[in-house]
Structure formats: C-alpha cells, structure tokens
Amino acid sequence: MPVRRISGELCLVCALIAILAAGCTKVGPDYLTPPVQVTDNWLETDGRKITPVNEEHREWWRVFNDKALDRLIQQAYQDNLTLQQAGVRVLQAKAQLGIAIGELYPQTQQAVGSLEKNRLSAKGSTQGATALNYTTSKLGAEATWELDFWGKLRRTIESADANLQATVAGYDSVLVSLTAEVANTYIVLRTFEKRLDIARNNVQVQNESLEIARYRFEGGVTSMRDVEQALTVLGSTEATIPRLEALVRQAKNALSVLLGRPPMQLPELLPGYGTVPVPPPTVAVGIPADLLRRRPDLREAEWQAAAQCARIGVAKADLFPAFYLRGSFGFTAADVGNIALADMFQWRSREGFGGPSFRWNILNYGRITNLVRVQDARFQELLLAYQNLVLKAQQEVEDNLIAFLKTEDQAKFLGESTAAAERSLKLAMIQYREGMTDFTTVLTAQQNLLSQQDNLAIALGDIARSLVGIYRALGGGWQIREGQELVAAETQAAMARRTNWGRLLNTGGSDASGPGKPQKLVRPPQW
C-alpha cells in the first residue's frame, strides 16, 4: 500500500487552523448578574431588639448559650447523611468538570491493531487460487482533534465550572438547613419536656386538691360531687402526659436521624431534662443586601443560571462548521498463507494520513436553532427563578422577624396571666378550706393555671424557633465548613479504594462567591 505524504503546505494550514481556533471568540452570551429588587432596610429593625448591624452568624446557635445544642450541631455536621450526600455531589461535579476539560484536548487518541486470517471465495474472486488464503496484520495510532473554533468546548467548561460552584453552594444550603433543623428539633424537644413537667406538677397539685375534697366529704362538710369533679380534672390532666411523653420520644428520634444514627435516647448528648433556650437581648440582622452574599441558596440559583447561560453558546456553536485535525500512522502487512508479522515492522510497510477536515450541519430543518431557543428559554427561566428567590428570601427574614417580636410580646402577656393564675389558685384553695367558696372555683383556677402555663411554655419555644428562623433566613451557619473537607475522611478512603480519584477527592477551600470572576478555561487535564 503506498504511503500518504503530508506536504509542507498542509502542515502550515493545520497549524494556522489550530492557532485561529485558540484565539477566536466564543459564540453565545456572556453571563451578567441580573438585577434584583432589594430593600434598603428591614421593616422590623426597631433598634431595641433588632439592629441593622452586620454579622456573619458563623455559629449563630451559640447565642443561646446551650452546651447541649452546641454538641448536637457539631455531631450533626460530622455525621448527618444528607449533608454527606451533598458533599459527594460536589465530587460528581468535579468529575464532570474534568470531562469537560479533557474535551478541549484531542478527543480521540487511540492505539489500533489487528491480526486477521482471510479466506476468499474461489467463485467470487478474480485472483488465482494462491490468493484465496492470506493474513493481514496492522498496528498503529489514530488521532482526531475537534478544534474549538467557535468556543463550544470552552463554553462547556464554563458551564461545568458554574455547575461545580452551584453544587458547593448547594452543600452550604444543606448545611444551613441542617443547623436550623437540629436547633428547631432541640427547641421542640425542650418545649415538650417543659410542658410535660408542667403537666406532672399540676397532677401533683390536683392530687392534693383531691385529698382535700375527700377529707371534707368524709367529714360531712361537702358532697361527693366535689370528689368526682376533682377526679375529672385530674384524669383530664393525666391524659395529656402520655401524649407529651410520645412527643418527647419522637423529637429525640428525629434528632437521632439528624445525627446520622438510628432512634436512641442520646444520653451522652442530652443528659436529663433541659430548659427552653433563651434568645439574647438583641439580634443583629444586617441589611437586605447582605443576603445576596451570605445565603447559599441564592448563590446556588445564580450559579445555575450562569451554567445555563454557557449552554446557549454550546448549542449555538453547532450552527457553524466544526473543524477537525485528523491523522493516523502505522504499519500494515499482508502475506499469503502465513501470519504477516515479519514484514509488518519494515519501514516500507508504513502507512498514514493527516490533514484538516470540517463538518457542517447545513440542512438541520431548524433542529439546532430550536435547541438554542430551548437553552435560552431555560436560561431566562433560571434568571426569573433567581430574582423570585431573592424576593422570597427577604420575605422569610421579615416573616421571622415579626414572628419573633410579636411572640415575645405574647409571652410577656402570658407571663403576667400565669402569675395571676397562680395567685388565683392559692386564694381559691384558702377560701375553699375555710368554706368561703365552692370546689368549682378551685377546679376552674387549676384548669386556668394549667392552660396559662402550657401556653407560656409553647410561646417561649416559639420565640426561640422564630429566632432560629431568622438566622436560617439570613443564611448563617454554612461558614463552619470553610477550610474543611466536604467529604468525610472515611468516605474518601472508601471511594479511593474503589476508584482512582487522583486529586479530586480534595474538596477543601471551595469557593463561596457568586459568578463574576473570570475562570481560567485552558488548564491541564485532571488525570
């Protein structure tokens, strides 16, 4: 087989095409941060409880000064399985970015070879009988390189870069939700424990009233009706205890799962009963513009829009011709009746070809154009979703601020009414013992006290949970992962044993900023 020679002019054309491809403009739009509507100040910054001072809220849960809550959140950060899933998704995005980077280099580089024994039909061959049996052997290499003339491959890297950053922001968003969920569940647990303690104390008080009623009945001072009424109220109060005990257990079960454990008592983390966490005197909330920097779900939404913007350019590049450099070199030999290996490595057995080529989808009947339109519409949808999320983020902050302030007002009134109910019960008991009032007054006072104490406990829990909602809406808590690996060491070790991950398992120091910084598109392959 004759050898194909590449002329000097052809080599020059190939080099010129490669240089032009490296420096040409990328088709498709460049991402620009969309305008958003952000108010100058929060509606509820009264300067007394809520101040516009900016804080990072890195470990906002410490404002409650509750060691048990601190331990729970630290344990959840280490062992929560949902958070670990989010960390592994970062590894997936890094591997996808590696694929995109690799596509910028020659896409096909293959070693090829074959050894074939052939038998031709004697009736179908025009050659003599000696040529009916022969062996062919080949060994060589082939390469194909699609040049990034229109920036299609660089846009793909841009999209993969943005998708990676969106995945990191998604991890941060899961972490914000996790810390808030642990705190909320802990507050709910302490609230149920407080209500259970109130119910048990009232059972004790009502038992004492029952004994007084029985004593007065046995002394002939009152009728059996007082005893039956006391038993009715006592039974009603006792009936609330099993339900509250079940709610306490369910809250502990929920905490166990958040900590990555099966349901258990958690004695090392929750030793005994505790009090409902108390908020600090003041809460620093900053200004609404801080949300765009701090809240990871907003960063995630914007990175997703940036990734989609780059996909418009990827689709648009298919409207233009694609240029390739193709080539191969190897050795081929054939021998009649023998295995053609001896002659294959002789220089005269060499063959090859090389040169530029192009492919252009001239008649695609609108398929490519409509694919570009699909990608553009999807991009616009993500922009609107981002703008809407900014509005909802401000609403979440405002809703929790007003809930926090008004629930504090409610708790103040409930505290006063509870104190009054306690005084009323004491007076009713004194008057009943002295025969100045009937037992119905005592029972009514007991029921009122139980109701007021229970409502106060619920309100105190709601205050703490509203404050958690404020910190969650402000996007605090994710900062604790800065400088830390997003995937646990045990998980990294298990994945490294299964697969060669190279340096991709290192997820520390991931960027937490939003789109806007220029990315270096041409970079070494991630082997």
C-alpha positions as CSV (number, residue, x, y, z in Angstrom):
1,M,0.0,0.0,0.0
2,P,1.5,3.4,-1.0
3,V,2.5,5.8,1.8
4,R,0.4,9.1,2.0
5,R,2.7,12.1,2.4
6,I,1.7,15.3,4.1
7,S,3.0,18.3,2.2
8,G,4.6,21.3,3.9
9,E,1.7,23.5,2.8
10,L,-0.8,21.1,4.5
11,C,1.2,21.3,7.8
12,L,1.1,25.0,7.6
13,V,-2.7,25.0,7.1
14,C,-3.2,22.7,10.1
15,A,-1.0,24.9,12.3
16,L,-2.9,28.0,11.2
17,I,-6.2,26.5,11.9
18,A,-5.1,25.5,15.4
19,I,-3.8,29.0,16.2
20,L,-7.0,30.6,14.9
21,A,-9.1,28.2,17.0
22,A,-7.3,29.0,20.2
23,G,-7.8,32.8,19.8
24,C,-11.3,33.0,18.3
25,T,-14.3,34.5,20.0
26,K,-16.8,32.3,21.9
27,V,-20.3,32.3,20.5
28,G,-23.2,32.8,22.8
29,P,-23.8,35.4,25.5
30,D,-21.5,36.1,28.5
31,Y,-23.2,35.9,31.8
32,L,-24.2,39.1,33.6
33,T,-25.6,39.2,37.1
34,P,-29.4,40.0,36.7
35,P,-30.9,43.0,38.5
36,V,-32.8,42.2,41.7
37,Q,-35.2,44.1,43.9
38,V,-33.7,44.5,47.4
39,T,-35.0,46.9,50.0
40,D,-32.7,49.2,51.9
41,N,-33.7,48.2,55.4
42,W,-35.8,45.6,57.1
43,L,-39.2,46.6,58.2
44,E,-38.8,45.4,61.8
45,T,-35.4,46.9,62.8
46,D,-36.6,48.8,65.9
47,G,-33.1,49.4,67.2
48,R,-34.1,47.8,70.5
49,K,-34.3,44.0,69.9
50,I,-33.4,44.0,66.2
51,T,-30.4,46.0,65.0
52,P,-29.1,46.6,61.4
53,V,-25.5,45.7,62.5
54,N,-23.9,43.2,60.0
55,E,-22.7,39.9,61.4
56,E,-21.6,36.7,59.7
57,H,-23.6,34.5,62.1
58,R,-21.0,31.8,61.6
59,E,-22.1,29.9,64.7
60,W,-25.4,31.6,65.4
61,W,-26.6,28.8,67.7
62,R,-24.1,29.8,70.4
63,V,-26.3,32.9,71.2
64,F,-28.5,30.5,73.2
65,N,-25.6,29.6,75.5
66,D,-26.7,25.9,75.5
67,K,-23.9,23.4,75.6
68,A,-26.2,20.5,74.6
69,L,-27.3,22.4,71.5
70,D,-23.7,23.1,70.6
71,R,-22.9,19.4,70.9
72,L,-25.8,18.3,68.8
73,I,-25.0,20.7,65.9
74,Q,-21.3,19.7,65.9
75,Q,-22.3,16.0,65.8
76,A,-24.8,16.6,63.0
77,Y,-22.2,18.4,61.0
78,Q,-19.9,15.4,61.3
79,D,-22.4,12.6,60.8
80,N,-25.5,13.8,59.0
81,L,-26.1,11.6,55.9
82,T,-28.0,14.2,53.9
83,L,-25.0,16.5,54.3
84,Q,-22.6,13.8,53.3
85,Q,-24.7,13.2,50.1
86,A,-24.4,16.9,49.3
87,G,-20.6,16.5,49.7
88,V,-20.4,13.6,47.3
89,R,-22.4,15.5,44.7
90,V,-19.5,18.0,44.7
91,L,-17.2,15.2,43.7
92,Q,-19.6,14.3,40.9
93,A,-19.5,17.9,39.7
94,K,-15.7,17.9,39.9
95,A,-15.5,14.8,37.8
96,Q,-17.9,16.3,35.2
97,L,-15.7,19.3,35.1
98,G,-12.7,17.0,34.4
99,I,-14.6,15.5,31.5
100,A,-15.3,19.0,30.0
101,I,-11.6,20.0,30.4
102,G,-10.5,16.8,28.7
103,E,-12.7,17.6,25.7
104,L,-10.6,20.6,24.9
105,Y,-7.7,18.4,24.0
106,P,-7.5,15.9,21.1
107,Q,-10.7,13.9,21.6
108,T,-9.5,10.6,20.0
109,Q,-6.1,9.2,20.5
110,Q,-6.1,5.5,20.1
111,A,-3.7,2.7,19.5
112,V,-5.1,0.3,17.0
113,G,-4.1,-3.1,15.8
114,S,-5.5,-6.2,14.3
115,L,-4.4,-9.7,13.0
116,E,-6.9,-11.2,10.5
117,K,-6.9,-14.6,8.8
118,N,-8.9,-14.3,5.5
119,R,-10.4,-16.8,3.2
120,L,-11.9,-15.6,-0.1
121,S,-14.4,-17.5,-2.2
122,A,-12.9,-19.2,-5.2
123,K,-16.0,-18.4,-7.3
124,G,-16.2,-14.8,-6.2
125,S,-12.5,-13.9,-6.5
126,T,-10.8,-12.8,-9.7
127,Q,-7.4,-13.7,-8.3
128,G,-5.7,-17.0,-8.6
129,A,-6.2,-19.9,-6.2
130,T,-3.0,-18.9,-4.4
131,A,-4.5,-15.6,-3.2
132,L,-7.6,-17.1,-1.7
133,N,-6.0,-17.5,1.8
134,Y,-4.0,-14.7,3.3
135,T,-3.2,-12.9,6.6
136,T,-3.3,-9.2,7.3
137,S,-1.7,-7.5,10.3
138,K,-2.0,-3.9,11.3
139,L,-0.5,-1.8,14.2
140,G,-0.6,2.0,14.6
141,A,-2.2,5.0,16.1
142,E,-5.1,7.4,15.2
143,A,-6.0,10.8,16.5
144,T,-8.9,13.3,15.9
145,W,-9.0,16.8,17.3
146,E,-12.1,19.0,17.0
147,L,-10.7,22.5,17.2
148,D,-12.6,24.8,19.5
149,F,-13.1,27.4,16.7
150,W,-16.4,28.8,18.0
151,G,-15.7,28.3,21.7
152,K,-18.1,25.4,22.1
153,L,-15.7,23.4,24.3
154,R,-14.7,26.4,26.3
155,R,-18.4,27.2,26.9
156,T,-18.8,23.6,28.1
157,I,-16.0,24.2,30.6
158,E,-17.7,27.4,31.7
159,S,-20.9,25.5,32.3
160,A,-19.2,22.7,34.2
161,D,-17.3,25.3,36.3
162,A,-20.5,27.1,37.2
163,N,-22.2,23.8,37.9
164,L,-19.4,22.8,40.3
165,Q,-19.8,26.1,42.2
166,A,-23.6,25.6,42.3
167,T,-23.1,22.2,43.8
168,V,-20.8,23.7,46.5
169,A,-23.4,26.3,47.2
170,G,-26.0,23.5,47.4
171,Y,-23.8,21.8,50.1
172,D,-23.8,25.1,52.0
173,S,-27.5,25.4,51.7
174,V,-28.0,21.9,53.1
175,L,-25.7,22.8,56.0
176,V,-27.8,26.0,56.7
177,S,-30.9,23.9,56.8
178,L,-29.3,21.2,58.9
179,T,-28.1,23.5,61.6
180,A,-31.6,25.2,61.7
181,E,-33.4,21.8,61.8
182,V,-31.3,20.5,64.6
183,A,-31.9,23.7,66.6
184,N,-35.6,23.6,65.9
185,T,-35.9,20.0,66.8
186,Y,-33.9,20.6,70.0
187,I,-36.2,23.5,71.0
188,V,-39.3,21.5,70.3
189,L,-37.9,18.7,72.5
190,R,-37.2,21.1,75.3
191,T,-40.6,22.7,74.9
192,F,-42.3,19.3,75.1
193,E,-40.2,18.4,78.2
194,K,-41.3,21.7,79.8
195,R,-44.9,21.1,79.1
196,L,-44.6,17.5,80.4
197,D,-43.0,18.9,83.6
198,I,-45.9,21.4,83.9
199,A,-48.5,18.6,83.5
200,R,-46.8,16.5,86.1
201,N,-46.6,19.4,88.6
202,N,-50.3,20.1,88.0
203,V,-51.2,16.5,88.6
204,Q,-49.4,16.7,91.9
205,V,-51.4,19.9,92.8
206,Q,-54.6,18.4,91.7
207,N,-54.0,15.2,93.7
208,E,-53.6,17.4,96.8
209,S,-56.9,19.1,95.9
210,L,-58.5,15.7,95.6
211,E,-57.3,14.7,99.0
212,I,-58.8,17.9,100.5
213,A,-62.1,17.2,98.7
214,R,-62.2,13.6,100.1
215,Y,-61.3,14.8,103.6
216,R,-64.1,17.4,103.5
217,F,-66.6,14.8,102.1
218,E,-65.7,12.3,104.7
219,G,-66.2,15.0,107.4
220,G,-69.6,15.7,106.0
221,V,-68.8,19.2,105.0
222,T,-69.3,18.7,101.2
223,S,-71.0,16.3,98.9
224,M,-69.5,13.6,96.7
225,R,-69.7,15.9,93.8
226,D,-66.5,17.7,94.8
227,V,-64.6,14.4,94.8
228,E,-66.0,13.5,91.4
229,Q,-65.2,16.9,89.9
230,A,-61.6,16.6,91.3
231,L,-61.2,13.2,89.7
232,T,-62.5,14.5,86.4
233,V,-60.0,17.4,86.2
234,L,-57.2,15.1,87.5
235,G,-57.9,12.5,84.9
236,S,-58.0,15.1,82.1
237,T,-54.6,16.4,83.1
238,E,-53.1,12.9,83.5
239,A,-54.4,12.1,80.0
240,T,-52.1,14.8,78.5
241,I,-48.9,13.1,79.9
242,P,-48.8,10.0,77.6
243,R,-49.2,12.2,74.6
244,L,-46.4,14.6,75.7
245,E,-44.2,11.6,76.5
246,A,-44.7,10.3,73.0
247,L,-43.9,13.7,71.5
248,V,-40.7,13.8,73.6
249,R,-39.6,10.4,72.3
250,Q,-40.5,11.4,68.7
251,A,-38.4,14.6,69.0
252,K,-35.4,12.5,70.2
253,N,-35.9,10.1,67.3
254,A,-35.8,13.0,64.9
255,L,-32.6,14.3,66.5
256,S,-31.1,10.8,66.2
257,V,-31.7,10.7,62.5
258,L,-30.3,14.2,62.0
259,L,-27.2,12.9,63.8
260,G,-26.9,10.0,61.4
261,R,-28.0,7.5,64.0
262,P,-30.9,5.1,64.4
263,P,-33.5,6.3,67.0
264,M,-32.0,6.2,70.5
265,Q,-32.0,8.1,73.8
266,L,-28.8,10.0,73.2
267,P,-27.8,10.1,76.9
268,E,-24.3,11.4,76.1
269,L,-25.7,14.4,74.2
270,L,-28.9,15.0,76.1
271,P,-28.3,14.3,79.8
272,G,-31.6,14.7,81.6
273,Y,-34.1,17.5,81.1
274,G,-33.1,21.0,80.0
275,T,-34.8,24.4,79.7
276,V,-36.1,26.0,76.6
277,P,-33.2,28.0,75.0
278,V,-33.4,31.7,75.8
279,P,-32.7,34.3,73.0
280,P,-30.1,37.1,73.5
281,P,-31.2,40.6,74.4
282,T,-30.6,41.9,70.8
283,V,-30.4,40.3,67.4
284,A,-28.1,41.7,64.6
285,V,-29.6,41.2,61.2
286,G,-27.6,43.5,58.9
287,I,-29.3,44.9,55.8
288,P,-31.1,43.1,53.0
289,A,-28.2,43.4,50.5
290,D,-26.2,41.1,52.7
291,L,-28.5,38.2,51.7
292,L,-27.0,38.2,48.2
293,R,-23.6,37.4,49.6
294,R,-24.5,35.2,52.6
295,R,-27.4,33.0,51.6
296,P,-26.0,29.9,49.8
297,D,-29.3,29.1,48.1
298,L,-29.2,32.5,46.3
299,R,-25.6,31.7,45.2
300,E,-26.7,28.3,44.0
301,A,-29.5,29.7,42.0
302,E,-27.2,32.3,40.3
303,W,-24.5,29.7,39.6
304,Q,-27.2,27.5,38.0
305,A,-28.2,30.4,35.8
306,A,-24.6,31.1,34.8
307,A,-24.1,27.4,33.9
308,Q,-27.2,27.5,31.7
309,C,-26.0,30.8,30.0
310,A,-22.9,28.9,28.9
311,R,-25.1,26.1,27.4
312,I,-26.6,28.6,25.0
313,G,-23.1,29.0,23.5
314,V,-22.6,25.3,23.4
315,A,-25.8,24.8,21.4
316,K,-25.2,27.9,19.2
317,A,-21.8,26.6,18.1
318,D,-23.5,23.7,16.2
319,L,-24.9,26.3,13.8
320,F,-21.4,26.8,12.4
321,P,-18.9,24.3,10.7
322,A,-16.8,22.2,13.0
323,F,-13.1,21.9,12.1
324,Y,-11.0,18.9,12.8
325,L,-7.4,17.7,12.5
326,R,-7.3,14.0,11.8
327,G,-4.4,11.7,11.3
328,S,-3.1,8.2,11.6
329,F,0.2,6.4,11.3
330,G,1.0,2.7,11.5
331,F,2.3,-0.4,9.8
332,T,0.3,-2.9,7.6
333,A,1.4,-6.1,6.0
334,A,-0.2,-9.0,4.3
335,D,1.1,-12.4,3.4
336,V,-0.4,-15.4,1.6
337,G,-0.7,-18.4,3.7
338,N,1.5,-17.1,6.6
339,I,1.0,-14.8,9.6
340,A,2.1,-11.4,8.3
341,L,4.2,-10.3,11.3
342,A,7.7,-10.5,10.0
343,D,7.2,-7.8,7.3
344,M,4.9,-5.6,9.3
345,F,7.7,-3.6,11.1
346,Q,9.7,-2.9,8.0
347,W,9.8,0.8,7.1
348,R,8.3,0.1,3.7
349,S,5.2,-1.3,5.4
350,R,4.3,2.1,7.0
351,E,1.2,4.0,6.0
352,G,-0.6,7.1,7.3
353,F,-2.6,10.1,6.6
354,G,-3.3,13.5,8.1
355,G,-5.0,16.8,7.5
356,P,-7.8,19.1,8.3
357,S,-11.5,18.4,7.7
358,F,-14.8,20.0,8.6
359,R,-18.4,19.1,9.1
360,W,-21.3,21.4,8.8
361,N,-24.9,20.6,9.5
362,I,-26.3,22.7,6.6
363,L,-29.8,21.2,6.5
364,N,-30.9,20.5,10.0
365,Y,-34.5,21.7,9.5
366,G,-34.5,24.1,12.4
367,R,-33.4,21.5,15.0
368,I,-30.2,23.3,16.1
369,T,-31.9,26.7,16.0
370,N,-34.7,25.5,18.2
371,L,-32.2,23.8,20.6
372,V,-30.6,27.2,21.0
373,R,-34.0,28.7,21.7
374,V,-34.7,25.9,24.3
375,Q,-31.4,26.7,26.1
376,D,-32.2,30.4,26.0
377,A,-35.7,30.0,27.4
378,R,-34.3,27.8,30.1
379,F,-31.7,30.4,31.0
380,Q,-34.4,33.1,31.2
381,E,-36.5,30.8,33.5
382,L,-33.5,30.4,35.8
383,L,-32.9,34.2,35.9
384,L,-36.5,34.7,36.9
385,A,-36.3,31.9,39.5
386,Y,-33.2,33.7,41.0
387,Q,-35.0,37.0,41.1
388,N,-38.0,35.4,42.7
389,L,-35.8,33.6,45.2
390,V,-34.3,36.9,46.3
391,L,-37.8,38.3,47.0
392,K,-38.8,35.1,48.9
393,A,-35.6,35.3,51.0
394,Q,-36.5,38.8,52.1
395,Q,-40.0,37.7,52.9
396,E,-38.6,34.8,55.0
397,V,-36.5,37.2,57.0
398,E,-39.4,39.7,57.5
399,D,-41.8,36.9,58.5
400,N,-39.5,35.5,61.1
401,L,-38.6,39.0,62.5
402,I,-42.2,39.9,63.0
403,A,-43.0,36.4,64.5
404,F,-40.0,36.8,66.9
405,L,-41.1,40.3,68.1
406,K,-44.8,39.6,68.4
407,T,-44.3,36.2,70.1
408,E,-42.1,38.0,72.7
409,D,-45.0,40.4,73.3
410,Q,-47.3,37.4,73.6
411,A,-45.0,35.7,76.1
412,K,-44.9,38.8,78.2
413,F,-48.7,38.9,78.5
414,L,-48.8,35.1,79.1
415,G,-46.2,35.5,81.9
416,E,-48.4,38.1,83.6
417,S,-51.5,35.9,83.2
418,T,-49.7,32.9,84.5
419,A,-48.6,34.7,87.6
420,A,-52.2,35.9,88.1
421,A,-53.5,32.3,87.7
422,E,-51.0,31.1,90.3
423,R,-52.3,33.7,92.8
424,S,-55.9,33.0,91.9
425,L,-55.4,29.2,92.7
426,K,-53.8,30.0,96.0
427,L,-56.7,32.2,97.0
428,A,-59.2,29.7,95.8
429,M,-57.6,26.9,97.9
430,I,-57.6,29.1,101.0
431,Q,-61.2,30.1,100.6
432,Y,-62.2,26.5,99.9
433,R,-60.5,25.2,103.1
434,E,-62.3,28.0,105.1
435,G,-65.6,27.2,103.4
436,M,-65.9,30.6,101.8
437,T,-66.2,29.2,98.2
438,D,-67.2,26.0,96.5
439,F,-64.9,23.5,94.9
440,T,-65.8,24.6,91.3
441,T,-63.8,27.8,91.9
442,V,-60.8,25.7,92.8
443,L,-61.1,23.5,89.8
444,T,-61.6,26.4,87.4
445,A,-58.4,28.0,88.9
446,Q,-56.5,24.8,88.4
447,Q,-57.6,24.5,84.8
448,N,-56.7,28.1,84.1
449,L,-53.3,27.7,85.6
450,L,-52.5,24.6,83.6
451,S,-53.7,26.3,80.4
452,Q,-51.7,29.5,81.0
453,Q,-48.5,27.6,82.0
454,D,-48.8,25.4,78.9
455,N,-49.4,28.3,76.6
456,L,-46.5,30.2,78.1
457,A,-44.2,27.2,77.5
458,I,-45.3,27.0,73.9
459,A,-44.8,30.7,73.4
460,L,-41.2,30.5,74.8
461,G,-40.5,27.7,72.4
462,D,-42.0,29.7,69.5
463,I,-39.7,32.7,70.4
464,A,-36.6,30.5,70.2
465,R,-37.8,28.9,67.0
466,S,-38.6,32.2,65.4
467,L,-35.0,33.3,66.2
468,V,-33.7,30.2,64.5
469,G,-35.9,31.1,61.5
470,I,-34.3,34.5,61.4
471,Y,-30.8,33.0,61.4
472,R,-31.8,30.5,58.8
473,A,-33.4,33.1,56.6
474,L,-30.2,35.2,56.9
475,G,-28.2,32.3,55.6
476,G,-25.9,31.8,58.7
477,G,-24.2,28.6,59.7
478,W,-22.6,27.3,56.5
479,Q,-19.3,29.2,57.3
480,I,-18.3,26.4,59.7
481,R,-17.2,24.3,56.7
482,E,-14.7,26.9,55.4
483,G,-11.3,25.3,55.2
484,Q,-12.8,21.8,55.9
485,E,-13.3,18.9,53.6
486,L,-16.8,18.5,52.2
487,V,-16.5,14.7,52.2
488,A,-15.6,12.8,55.4
489,A,-12.2,11.1,55.5
490,E,-13.9,7.6,55.9
491,T,-15.9,8.2,52.7
492,Q,-12.9,9.5,50.8
493,A,-10.9,6.4,51.9
494,A,-13.8,4.0,50.7
495,M,-14.1,5.8,47.4
496,A,-10.3,5.8,46.9
497,R,-10.3,2.0,47.4
498,R,-12.9,1.5,44.7
499,T,-11.7,4.0,42.1
500,N,-8.7,6.1,41.2
501,W,-9.9,9.6,42.1
502,G,-6.5,11.3,41.9
503,R,-6.6,14.7,43.5
504,L,-10.3,15.2,43.0
505,L,-11.2,13.9,46.5
506,N,-9.7,17.0,48.0
507,T,-12.7,19.3,48.4
508,G,-11.3,21.8,50.9
509,G,-11.2,25.5,50.2
510,S,-14.1,25.6,47.7
511,D,-15.1,29.0,46.5
512,A,-18.1,30.6,48.2
513,S,-18.5,33.6,46.0
514,G,-21.0,34.2,43.2
515,P,-20.5,34.4,39.4
516,G,-18.4,37.2,38.0
517,K,-14.8,36.3,38.5
518,P,-13.1,35.2,35.2
519,Q,-12.3,31.5,35.1
520,K,-9.2,30.0,33.6
521,L,-10.6,27.8,30.8
522,V,-7.5,26.2,29.4
523,R,-6.0,24.1,32.2
524,P,-4.2,20.7,32.5
525,P,-6.3,17.5,32.2
526,Q,-7.4,16.0,35.5
527,W,-6.0,12.6,35.1
